[in-house]
Amino acid sequence: MERIGFLKTSEAVGIAILAALILIVLPLGLDIFRLNLAGKYLTYAFVAIGLVLCWGHGGILSLGQGMFFGLGGYAMAMFLKLEASSPEATKIQSTPGIPDFMDWNQLTELPWFWQPFHSLTLSLVAVVLVPTAFAFLIGTAMFKRRVGGVYFAIITQAIAAILTILIVGQQGYTGGINGITDLRTLKGWDIRTDEAKYVLYFVNAGLLLAAVAAAYFVRQSKLGRILVAMRDKEDRVRFSGYNVANFKTFVFCLAAALSAIGGAMFTLQVGFMSPSFVGIVPSIEMVIYTAVGGRLSILGAVYGTLLVNWAKTSFSESFPELWLLGLGGLFIAVVLAFPNGLAGIYADTIAPRLSRLLRRARPALGGTVPAGAPAE
Amino acid sequence: MHTIARDAAAPDFLLSVEGLTVSFDGFKAVNDLSFYVDKNEIRVIIGPNGAGKTTVLDLICGRTKATAGSIRFRDIELTRLSENRIVEAGVGRKFQTPSIYEDLTVFENLEISFPRGRSVFGALAFRRDAAVSERIEEIAEMIFLKDHLAERAAFLSHGQKQWLEIGMLLIQDPELLMLDEPVAGMSVAERRKTAELLHKIIVGRSVIVIEHDMKFVEDIAHRVTVLHQGKVLSEGSMERVKNDPKVVEVYLGH
């Protein structure tokens, strides 16, 4: 098997095809409104990739990934909101210089935890660090006590619900049910223009490809195989000298960090963040994207996310009341008929034919096969 | 023949179990148990069902926490350590049913047990170098699986899975190896090969084996400990234990 860096040739080709799709085909084929929508879908793909590692490989099902997506998104939104709330822009408020929703809630000064979000650097650090630290806390508390399986899933769901209630309830500090809206500029650069949307789309696509590569790197490492081993026989891993809780915490934190980056890119591209992306429903939807794509396939997760969201948009434009039923039906169909999702269908039907085709074509190609490092 | 009554503090025991007790809801599965294992000794534990044999192994490897008593391995008190620390101290344990990673290849199964890169970031940075591959091939040869390295472990036969798990322990190079019914469910030919394998792997280490097959026990045991209701009923050479009237009554007689 040839290798390009740490990737198998087939994996490198897969990433290249995805890159061509999201960097060339979509931008050329879609108008800016639709491209911006695709960009929004791709931010969910960060969550789905995290779930492939955490759930597909590690066997840790989290039904609360929305909280990390949301925390990342909120961290970004807090920075943008402070920039939009300059004293000049808010001079009609009773307390100028604080976000509008704070003023409506009779707050007279910026709460302490908003202060760091004046700085872009600190905000970007918070985008990744706050959700990861939160995941670390949950992971350590749960995995050290050997809480796993269904119990872990339920607890993550409960925490997601608590976080939503907290955000909605603390309106003066968080913007409540409306979220943080009316975001305008990033360091003076207007993010609402078409040019900005193009730029943000490409930044997002680039970050997503980096996330895909990072996920492949983790999966091909011994850590990736230990994840699978833990899913199979947790005790055997433990009695082979590994601290199982640390490995679970790591992959849960990694999934959280990826989700958070997606959340921040969502805020930038869509222009707001609200509790409706934090709670149980979005968290479960993200699990469905992963299941549809194939919970063991990193690339499948991206395609699954794109496909389900594209279907969601088209269906809910024509039959809004039917969409939720459709989504539920899709999930049941995938679990029953295609446990490995799109990736499984690809591997069973298309891949064998493709490799036969390639084998026939290879002699003709001669020496153009990339010379990779030996497999072992 | 070994003398059994020895000073408990004698430094040449590899493992000293003293006053070990564990109770589950008042039921004492292991009750004030004491026994000692020498370096390079093969000790076989026998006894009727429910005697507490597997529980003793669970206690030593940290899967079950003791209610009272001590387990000293070299100079380390094991009862207070986590499972992975006990492994690092040099104790390896094989489970009763083959416990291997079915979704991984034989090679990858063995690789995970290779004692390097056991921390999270160590595992991320782990490289499959020549030392690793050579060691895996050496072990695979020993456990009769050299031609199966690239195969998924799920496709191995029952006996081969047992060998693979023994191989995974060997690659850890433990000073104390604990095997829970290693030949259960094996064919006669596989049993013979397993006995041969055990004779090969005891060099430089101690082994505790739980086994029911008396023929096999006679084949490999240096000393035998008979457990009954969580206590030592008899201990000594196979010859001595076999002729102990108490043992005949509760275990061997029927």
HADDOCK unambig.tbl for C-alpha pairs under 7 A between the chains (distance, minus, plus):
assign (segid A and resid 218 and name CA) (segid B and resid 124 and name CA) 6.81 0.50 0.50
assign (segid A and resid 221 and name CA) (segid B and resid 124 and name CA) 5.49 0.50 0.50
assign (segid A and resid 222 and name CA) (segid B and resid 123 and name CA) 5.31 0.50 0.50
assign (segid A and resid 222 and name CA) (segid B and resid 124 and name CA) 6.11 0.50 0.50
assign (segid A and resid 222 and name CA) (segid B and resid 126 and name CA) 6.26 0.50 0.50
assign (segid A and resid 223 and name CA) (segid B and resid 123 and name CA) 4.94 0.50 0.50
assign (segid A and resid 223 and name CA) (segid B and resid 124 and name CA) 5.35 0.50 0.50
assign (segid A and resid 226 and name CA) (segid B and resid 112 and name CA) 6.92 0.50 0.50
assign (segid A and resid 229 and name CA) (segid B and resid 101 and name CA) 5.37 0.50 0.50
assign (segid A and resid 232 and name CA) (segid B and resid 101 and name CA) 5.68 0.50 0.50
assign (segid A and resid 232 and name CA) (segid B and resid 102 and name CA) 6.97 0.50 0.50
assign (segid A and resid 233 and name CA) (segid B and resid 99 and name CA) 6.70 0.50 0.50
assign (segid A and resid 233 and name CA) (segid B and resid 100 and name CA) 6.75 0.50 0.50
assign (segid A and resid 233 and name CA) (segid B and resid 101 and name CA) 6.28 0.50 0.50
assign (segid A and resid 236 and name CA) (segid B and resid 99 and name CA) 6.29 0.50 0.50
assign (segid A and resid 236 and name CA) (segid B and resid 100 and name CA) 6.99 0.50 0.50
assign (segid A and resid 238 and name CA) (segid B and resid 83 and name CA) 6.50 0.50 0.50
assign (segid A and resid 238 and name CA) (segid B and resid 84 and name CA) 5.98 0.50 0.50
assign (segid A and resid 239 and name CA) (segid B and resid 83 and name CA) 6.25 0.50 0.50
assign (segid A and resid 239 and name CA) (segid B and resid 84 and name CA) 6.13 0.50 0.50
assign (segid A and resid 239 and name CA) (segid B and resid 87 and name CA) 6.34 0.50 0.50
assign (segid A and resid 239 and name CA) (segid B and resid 93 and name CA) 6.93 0.50 0.50
assign (segid A and resid 240 and name CA) (segid B and resid 87 and name CA) 6.57 0.50 0.50
assign (segid A and resid 240 and name CA) (segid B and resid 113 and name CA) 5.59 0.50 0.50
assign (segid A and resid 241 and name CA) (segid B and resid 84 and name CA) 4.10 0.50 0.50
assign (segid A and resid 241 and name CA) (segid B and resid 85 and name CA) 6.83 0.50 0.50
assign (segid A and resid 241 and name CA) (segid B and resid 87 and name CA) 5.07 0.50 0.50
assign (segid A and resid 241 and name CA) (segid B and resid 88 and name CA) 6.13 0.50 0.50
assign (segid A and resid 241 and name CA) (segid B and resid 118 and name CA) 6.85 0.50 0.50
assign (segid A and resid 242 and name CA) (segid B and resid 84 and name CA) 5.42 0.50 0.50
assign (segid A and resid 242 and name CA) (segid B and resid 118 and name CA) 5.63 0.50 0.50
assign (segid A and resid 243 and name CA) (segid B and resid 84 and name CA) 5.91 0.50 0.50
assign (segid A and resid 246 and name CA) (segid B and resid 120 and name CA) 6.84 0.50 0.50
assign (segid A and resid 247 and name CA) (segid B and resid 120 and name CA) 5.93 0.50 0.50
assign (segid A and resid 376 and name CA) (segid B and resid 128 and name CA) 6.95 0.50 0.50
